[in-house]
Each structure stands twice: as structure tokens, then as C-alpha cells.
Amino acid sequence: MYLVTAQQMKNMDRMTIESFGIPGIVLMEAAGRGTVDAFFRHFPHIRQMKVGIAAGRGNNGGDGFVIARYLANRQIELAVFLLSKRERVQGDAAANLRLLDQMGVPVLEVPDVDGFKSHNDQIRQCDIWVDALLGTGLKSDVRGIFKEMIDFLNMLQKPIIAVDIPSGLDSDSGKPRGCCIKAAVTVTYGLPKIGQVMLPGAEFVGKLEVVDIGIPPAVVDEVGPKHHLLTQEMIKPSFKSRPLQSHKGTTGHLLVLGGSTGKTGAAVMTSRAAMRVGAGLVTLGIPKSLNMAMESQLTEVMTVPLPENTNQTLGLSAYDTIMSLLGSMKGLAIGPGLGSTKPTQNLVRRLIQTSPVPVVIDADGLNSLVGGLECLKDMKVPVVMTPHPGEMARLVGTTPMQVQQDRIREAHDFATSYKVYLVLKGARTVVAHPDGAVFINPTGNPGMASGGMGDVLTGMIAGLIVQGLSVGEAVNTGVYLHGFAADFLARTMGQVGFLASDVIEILPGQITGLEKSTPGQPTHPNAFIRTL
């Protein structure tokens, strides 16, 4: 599903009007009608409620006037509060305001703070609200009468349905501009906006519905959005039925390089996660002195003892053996518990430059690249990097806080500069492809804030790659499935206390669940978008 910026959506509206001859007032009518349909679906007892409509003087307010007309036609008690002088309303919004006048629907002018205070009692009498104050084109912090109204409506703690976007929310970044409506439902038009699915924006949006207002597909294609929301429909094709003659040799062989003293568990989880997503064979390359311990923990996973340094870590002495092993492999995962000594760093960097198979890098593999990113310029195969914000900050020489300030830009710029697949982990994981495409993942929950979750994701992505998925498809699928499985655990076990190993154990069942579930139906708490 495409995600768009405010400017991209504005361009689509303009092109629809100019190139296809669909008047703006027709688009506004479709938006208002679709919102009312959503209104009745989410609030079936609306006939017993008084609806308040807070409207600005722009097109967002015009959508609110259309909504008021449809509600009035259904004999819903309502009150419209216009935060402007009537004469300042223009264009399609003014045309719809005149229709309300012709119907005898009262519209109360609230042009300033003094006027707002005089209407406080009438505002309190409404049971549910439509927020049609400010649209997606907000450029500055909310002030004056709009701030007064937004703060007051939030204080009332009554249900609010937002028109296109909660007023005060930056539609591109998902950050409140001074203050922001806290909506129970947001009905957005045409396509969802980036800020509606990123945090903290998603917390203000509530349930998100997308209304088709008649933007032609050709217009969407011409604008060419590069941001996407990962959805069940996108992921399901990754899991195809295997031919009857399939065997372990046809479902891929993965080499995992990981483990050092005190960190062997990470390599175990990566290896087992790869097998649980369907890899036919997994071999764990481990410092030879740790091999016996690994053999006692792993049954289905093979191990190979590698030449090691005196501190029980891997270095260039293991390079030739590893390259020999890769001759029969379909993928390489580097980093879980590997350690980041200087000899290990040298090994990691050289393998990235010479590996004949796709590489997935995590944890200490990423740490080994700090100060040595130039090795990425020489890679001959696709490379996937899966940093959390702290690791990302170390890679680019900044702070985790700065990374979190603009997660999409950080991921996009790194992926396109170094031509890698970059998975920036965290709430609303960002997946950036080397061609500039960016995918936002809606699955996952706070219960994943525990050790080993990243090791599991590394194994899942690598395990999908060796089965023959394209690297981009494997990355998107692994990220989505990882959170999808964790959402199942949050529902069945609770958000606190489930383990990374619990995620591994339920992966086969969750894959089956994705395959059999009906497209478009929410299968986890964060599958919050409904398209109308």
C-alpha cells in the first residue's frame, strides 16, 4: 500500500481535477460521504448522540460541511462550529457552506478566542466530534483559536473522528505541531499519509480508514510514491506451496557466523529462526573451542569449528575455510554474538567484499563496520543490514536521538548511498531498499523489547533468502512476519515476558496463519488500516 506526503497528495488532487476533469467539489463530496459511512460503522448509536463539527475555513472545513449535510439528512442532531468569519470561506468549501444555510443547518461562527469562550457550554453539550479544522497542509505550529479548540476537545475526552488527518499532526513526519487532536478514528482520503503510520502520529490517528475519492490509478502512477506500508496482501505471496519433490537440498543452505565467549545464545537463536522459517539446511560457523558447547544446544543445525584467535573469536585465519563453505551456500548471516575485536572486524569487512552469496549483517557484524563503511562500496552481492537506533548512530557517527528524529530519512539515505537493504529496527521498523523505496512495518509491540529479538529477525531474513525469495522480498517478509508472530504472543501470553525463543517456536503456525487468513481482515492489533 502506498504512503504519500502532503505534497504528493496535493499533486494527485490537482492532476485529477486538471487532467481528468473531475471537479474538486466532486472529490470533496466523495470524501464527506465516505466519512459519514465510516462514522455510522464505528459509532452505530450515533442517532442517540449530538454531533459537534469543528470546521476551519479551508478544504478540510469544506469536508466537514459535506459531513454535516449528510448527517442532517439522516436527522442526526448536530452543531457546526466555524472557526472563522463566514466571508473568509472560499471556493468549494464556501459552496458547501451555502448548502448548509439552504438546509437550515445552524453554523456558529467562532472567529477568535473570545468567541470560543462564549460557546464553551454549547461545545460541552456535544457527545461526539468531527475534527475538520486543519488538513494535511499544515506548515507551522498550531496557535490561537485553533489551539484553544484542539486543547478543549481533547480535555473533554469525547470520541473524535478526524477528517483526513487529526488537526495539528504533521502528515509527513507524524509529529504534532504544537498540539494535536487525539482521534478515535481518522478517515483519510485517497491514500494514507506517512505521518499517520509513523510514531508518534499513529497514536493520535486511532483507527485509520482510507476512502477512495476517485483518484485515477494513472495519476498515482505518474506521481510515483516511493513509500509503502507493509500489508498482509504484500506478504502472502512469499509463502507458496512447495513442490511435492522438495527436499532439504532444494530449500536452501545458510551459513551463520556468530558466537563468542558469553554470547553463544545469539548464534543459536539466529540458526534456529532460519530453520523455523523453512531453510532446508543451516550450518553455524563457530570458534573451534566453542563448538562442543554448540553441538549440545543444536540438533537440527550443523556446526563447523573454525580457526580462532587466542581470545576465542574469529579472524582472518578462518577466512579460507569460510569461503570454501560458501561454495555450497545460498546465504550468509554475520554477527550474532560474534564479538568485535580488531581481527573480527577485518574478517567481517573482507567477507562483505568477497562473499559470493547475499549477506545479512547484524549486531557485532554491524559494530565491525564502524569506521570502515568503505568496504560496502566493493560488495559483489546484495547486503542486508539490520541496526537498532544505537547501532545506526554508531555507523553514521551521530546519536540515537538524532536517528530517531527522522527514521525514514536516516534509513533511506544510508540505503541509497551504500546500495544496501537497511532495516532500521524499532517501533514502526523502517525498511529502505537501495533503489530508494521505503517500507513501514505496522506489526510488532512493546513486548519485543527483550534480548534476542534482533538475532531472531536476522535468522528469519537470511532463512527466507536461501529459499529463493528476492532479497527485497525476504527483508520485507521477515520484518512483517517477525512482528506478526510477536503480536500473536502479545494477545495470547500478554505483552510482558514472552521471549525471543517463543517467537521462534511459533513461526510455522504464524506462516500458516498468514497463508490462510483472508486478505484485508486485521490479523493483529496493529493491522489498523481499512480501505473503503
NORDA-V814930 format. One record per helix or strand. SS is the DSSP state (@ for helix, = for strand). FROM is the first residue (numbers start at 1). TO is the last residue. If there is no record, write none. Layout:
# NORDA-V814930
{{SS & FROM & TO} {SS & FROM & TO}}
This chain:
# NORDA-V814930
{{= & 2 & 4} {@ & 6 & 20} {@ & 24 & 42} {@ & 46 & 48} {= & 51 & 55} {@ & 59 & 73} {= & 78 & 82} {@ & 86 & 88} {@ & 91 & 103} {= & 107 & 109} {@ & 113 & 118} {@ & 120 & 124} {= & 128 & 132} {@ & 144 & 156} {= & 160 & 163} {= & 169 & 169} {= & 176 & 176} {= & 185 & 189} {= & 192 & 193} {@ & 194 & 197} {@ & 201 & 205} {= & 207 & 211} {@ & 217 & 223} {= & 227 & 229} {@ & 232 & 236} {= & 253 & 257} {@ & 264 & 276} {= & 281 & 287} {@ & 288 & 297} {= & 302 & 306} {@ & 316 & 326} {= & 331 & 334} {@ & 342 & 354} {= & 358 & 361} {@ & 364 & 367} {@ & 373 & 378} {= & 383 & 385} {@ & 389 & 396} {@ & 400 & 405} {@ & 407 & 418} {= & 421 & 424} {= & 430 & 432} {= & 438 & 440} {@ & 446 & 448} {@ & 453 & 465} {@ & 471 & 493} {@ & 500 & 516} {= & 529 & 531}}
